[in-house]
Every structure is written in C-alpha cells, then in structure tokens.
Amino acid sequence: MPDGQASDGLEHRVARLEADMGDVKAALGRLEPLIIRMDERMAHLAGKSELEALRSDMAHVASKSELEALRGDVAHVASKSELEALRGDVAHVASKGELEALRIEVADLSATLRGMPSRGFVIGVVVAIVTLVMATIAMVPAIQRGIGAL
C-alpha cells in the first residue's frame, strides 16, 4: 500500500473519531446538569449506615401486635380511683384477716402496675412508629426519582 493511501485512510479515521467525540461531548453536556441535580437530591437522603442505625433503633420499638396485646392486658387492670372505691367498701365489710389478704393483693397489683409502661409511653411509641412510617413513605418518591434518573 503506498504511503499516500495509508495517510488518507488514517486522516479519514481521525476525522470520524473527531466527529464522534463531538457527539460524546454533546451527550455529556446534556447529562451533566442531570447528574448535578441527582447529586443535589441525593445529598439529603439517608445513607446505608444511617438506614442500618434506623433499623437497629426500630428493633427496640414494640410492634403493633405487641401494643394491642398490652392494651388488652391494661384494660383489665383497675384504675387508682376504682382501687380507692374498693378500699372504702372493703373497710366496712371485711374482717381484719380478709382486709390483710386484700392489702397483699392490692400491693401485688400495684407492683404489677409499676412494672407496666405508662399510657404516655405507649402513645409515644405509637406516635414514633407512625412518624417513621410517614417519613419513609414521604421519601419513596425521591428515591424512585433518583433510581429512575440513573
């Protein structure tokens, strides 16, 4: 092959590569703003370590079924005012031995009540769970847009 033909072939290939590079630069120019927007949107999303920490925190939160079971257990326990009314009624009717037995039962019941979570704690746990679920639901569109833009 003469030297002139090799040079023409090489020039043609280089010209085609230069044209292709123009197309690549144009495509990158269109992609760059998209990549910048994706980076800005993803900057405020939780990372893997933050999600693992949240998962770890959620392991200590009571489930809905556990809260329902607790609510059922607490519904059968007498309130403080009911116990006071009972104490007043028993003082007029019960013998000293019966009253002592009742005092022991009331003390056991009081100890049991102290061991149970308060109504405020149960409500706080439910509010925390609902808040976390709502936050997770609110983040789904942002995550989908981030994934779809890839």
Residue pairs with C-beta under 8 A, 6 or more apart in sequence:
34 149
37 149
38 146
38 149
38 150
41 142
41 145
41 146
42 146
45 139
45 142
45 143
45 146
46 54
46 139
54 132
58 132
61 125
61 128
61 129
62 70
62 125
64 129
67 122
67 125
67 126
70 116
70 117
70 122
71 122
73 116
74 116
74 119
77 109
77 112
77 113
77 116
78 86
78 109
83 106
83 109
87 106
90 98
90 99
90 102
91 99
94 102
